[in-house]
Amino acid sequence: MFRLAHLTDPHVGPLPRPRLRQLLSKRAAGYVNWRRGRCHHHDMDLLGALIADLHGQGADHVACTGDLCNLGLPDEWESARLFLEALGPGERVSFVPGNHDAYVRGSLEGLLAACGGWTAADDGQSRLFPYLRRRGPLALVGLSSAIPTKPFVASGRLGSVQIDAAERLLRDLAAAPDRPCRVVMIHHPPHPGGAAAGRELKDAADFAAMIGRAGADLILHGHNHVGSVAQILGPDGRPVPVVGAPSASARTLLTNRRASYYLYTVTPHDSGYRIGVTERGLDEAGGIGELSGFDIETPPADRLGLSYRKRRRLRG
């Protein structure tokens, strides 16, 4: 049994005061948006309570799927590093970046230079995507969909080189003697139609086609700031679950968008894996507690289908 926690989109604050020259770009609109409301929406005290609860659940590893930054300012890179340190050391936390981490040209490179210890592959390479990390029965494949975009655009892209490399990794893992549970981490929803126009993964169809050939056991993402469950068809029509989590710092009245994280309990079962999913986050009373849960059973290689057994009604 192995426990993996997944949280995303913390948008770590407070936002450093930008210099005037730093606002002569897409950051100007983002700064106005932050001042008008996002600074109140993303609550750092709530984020701290969520992390404290996460540590209390005894997770063996943590997956963080991006948007540590808000405007990609150099002063945010140190805050992002401190946030990851609060989650845990690099060997116990895996990070992939989001669109806010690549807000303008140079932002992503600066962030990864500060946070490379949380993106280092097992073979010693760092700041290179996709990366592979083996932890217990899991094989964590980290992808970067983070690219700089024009104002009012928050789309992402993987690119053919990264997709091809991910396919090779996933195929090799499927053929490994120990057949690990393959978990893909990405910021943008990777399935076609997973996000609105201007916020979508531009090559989602190419990614889905790759999963159709190589397969995976679980795909984790963020970006939409809402809890969601979808699927992509893998080899021979086997569905691969695609689970998105809300922002880890969101204080809102919308129940399916309140701050939360997901806790996955992975157990080998019948030549496949049984994955129990528990969502923990901001509850109606204003505390941190269990909100919903469901089970996923991945089939062995000689059986089709994917079963979901709901334990509680999913929010929203």
N, C-alpha and C positions, 0 to 999 in steps of 0.2 A: 504494500500500500504506500502510495506517494501522494503528498499534498502540494498542489500548485496553486498559488494565489495570483489573480490577474486584476490589475487596476490600470487606469488609463486617464489621460487628459486632466492632470492635476492643475495645469496652468499656474505654476508656482508664483506667488506674490510675496510681498508687495512689488509692484512694478518699479524698477529704478527710474529716476527722472532722466529722460533722454536729453541729449544735447540737441541744439537746433539743427545742426548738420545731419544728425541721425534721422530727423523727421522729413528730410527732403527725399522721400521715397514712399513706398507703400506703407511704411510705418506711421505716416501722418494720420491716415484714415483709421488704422488700428488703434492708435493712441486715443483718438477722439472716442471711438467705440468703447475702449476700456474705461475712460473717464465717465462716460454717460451711463454705464451700467454693469459692464463685465466685472469691474472691481468689486461690486457688491454681490454678484452672482457666485463668484469663486471665493469661498470662505476658507481661510487658512487654518482657523481654529477647528473647523469641521474636518479638514484634511488631516490635521494632527490626530484628532480622535479616531478617524478611520484607520490610520496607520497603527495606532496603539492597539486597536481591536484586532487588526490583521496579525500583529506580532503575538497576540494572545491566543491565536488559533493554531499555532504550531505548524505553519507552512514550511515545507522543506525547500521551496524555491518560490521566487516572485517574478512574474512577467509584467513588464510595464511597457505599454504600447503607445508611447509618444505624447507630444505636446506638453513637455515640461516648461517650455518658454511661452511667452505671449507675443512679443515683437521681435524675438531673435536678437536682442541687444547683448553686447559683450558682457555687461554687468549681470545679465541673467544666467550666464554659463556657470558662474560660481554657485549661484542659488540652486541651479539644477543639480550640480555635483553634490551639494549638501543634502538635497532632497534624496538622491539615490543612496547616499551614505546612511540616511535615516531608515531607508528600506532594508539595507543590508550590504555586506561586502559584495564585490563584483562576482565572486564565485557562487553567490546565492541569489543574485538578482540579474535578470537579463532584460536589456532595454533596446527598443527600436524607436526611431524618431518619427515625429509627426510634422504636419505642414507648418505649424507655428515654430517648430524648431529650425525650419529652413525658410524663415519668413522673407528674407532678402538674400541676395548672393553673399556668400561668406558666412552666413549664420550657422549653417549646418556643420561646416568644417570646424568652426570655433567651438561649438558645443561638443562635437565628438572628440576633439582634442582634450577637452576637460573631462569627458565622461567615458573615455575609451576603455576603462577597466570593466565597464558593464556591457560592452559589446565585443569583448575579446573572444574569439573562437577557441575551441579546445586545442587546435593546432598551433596556437600562439599568435595568430594573426589578429589584428585589431582594426577597428574602423573600416571593415570591409564587409560588404553584404553580397550575398547571404552569408551568415555565419552559422556554425553548427556547435551546439553544446549538448553533451550527454549528461543527464542527471537522473540517477536511479533508472526506472524503466522508461524515462522520457528521452526523446531526441528533439531538442528545441531548435527550430530553424528560424532565424531572425532575418526579416526582409525590411528594406527601407523604401517606402513610397513617398518620402519627403523630397519635395522639389520647390524652389522659389517660383512664385506665380505673380501675376499682375494684381493690382488692387481689386478687392471684392471677389477674388477667385481663391478657392481653397482645395483645388484638385490635387491629385497625386499621380505618380507614374513609377512603375518598376523598371521598365526597359527590357528589351529582349535578352541582353547579356545576363541580367540578374534572374530572369525567369528561367532561362536555360540552365543556369547554374543550380537553381533551386530544384529543378526537375532531376538533375543528376544526383543531388543529395538525397531526395526523397526516394528515388528508385534504388539507390544503394542501400538505404536504410531498410526498405521493404525486403531486400534480399539478404539482410544481415542474419546470422544464425540466431541471435536473440530477439529479433523482430521487435524493436522498441516501439513505443507509442509515439507517433510523429506529430508534434505540435508546431504549427506554423504561427508566427507572430508578425502582424502587420498593422499599421495605423489605420489606413483607409479600409472601409468595407470592401472586400475583394471580389464580391459577386456582382454581376451586371444588375443594375437597378438598385444597388445597395445604398446609394446616396444621390441627392438631387444634382441636377446639372450645375456645373461650376464647383461642386464639392466632391465629385466622383473620382474613382480610380480610373484613369484614362484607358488603361489596358486591362481592365477587369475581365474582358472576354478572353484575352490571351492567357491570363492567370487561370481562369476557370477551365480553359481547354487543357492547360498543363496539369491541373489537378485531375482532370478526366483521364489523363494518361498515367500519371505517377501515383495519385492517391495521397491521402493523409488521414490522420485519425481525428484531428481537432484543429480548427483555425480560430485564432483570437484576434480581435481588432477593437478599435475605439472610434474616434472622430465624430460620430453622430450624437454623442452625449445622451444616448438612450440605450436601455437594455433591450437586446434583440436576439433572436435565434433564427437562423436561416440554414441553407444547405447548398452545397455544390456537388454534383454527381461525379463520383470517382470512377475508377476502372470498373467495367461491367455493370455500370449503373448503381454502384454502391454509394449511398449518400455520405458526404463528409459534413459534419456539423460546423457551422460558422456562428460564433457567439460574440456579440458586441456588448461592451459594458458602458454604463453611464460615466460622466466625469466624476472623478474621485473627490472633487471639491465643490460640487454644485449644491447650492442651497436654493431650492425651488419648491413651489406648491405642486408641481406635476409629479405624480408618484413614480412614473417610470423613468424620470430624469434626475431624481434625487441621488446624491452622492452614495456610491456603493462600490463594492468589489466582489469578485466571484472567487470561490474556493472550490477547486477540483480535487476530488479524491480518486486516484487512478489505481485500479486493481487488475492484475492479469486475470483473464476469465476465458476459458474455452478457446484457447489459441487466439483470442482477441483481447479486448480490454473493456472493463466496466468502469464508467466515469460518473461519479456522483457529483452534482453541481449544487452548491449552496450560495445564495446571494446574501451578503451582509452589508448593511448600510443604514442611512438615516431613516428612522421609523416615525410613525405618527406622533409619538410622544417626545420626539426631539433627541432621542438617544441613538446608539448604534446597536442594532440587533439583527436577527435573521429575518429576511424578507420573503424569500421564495426559494424553491429548489426543484430540481428534476434530475433524472438519471439518463445517461446515454450508454448504450451498449454497442460497441463496435464489433462487427461480425468477424469470425475467422476468415481466412482467405478463400475457403471453399463454400462460403455461404453469402447470399445476397441479403440486403436490407440493413436497416439501422433502426433500433427501437429506442423510443423515448418513453420513460415512465415518469409521469409528473408526480411529484410529492406535495407540491403546493401550487396554487395558482400563481403564474408569473404576473408580476406587476404590469399594468397597462394592457 
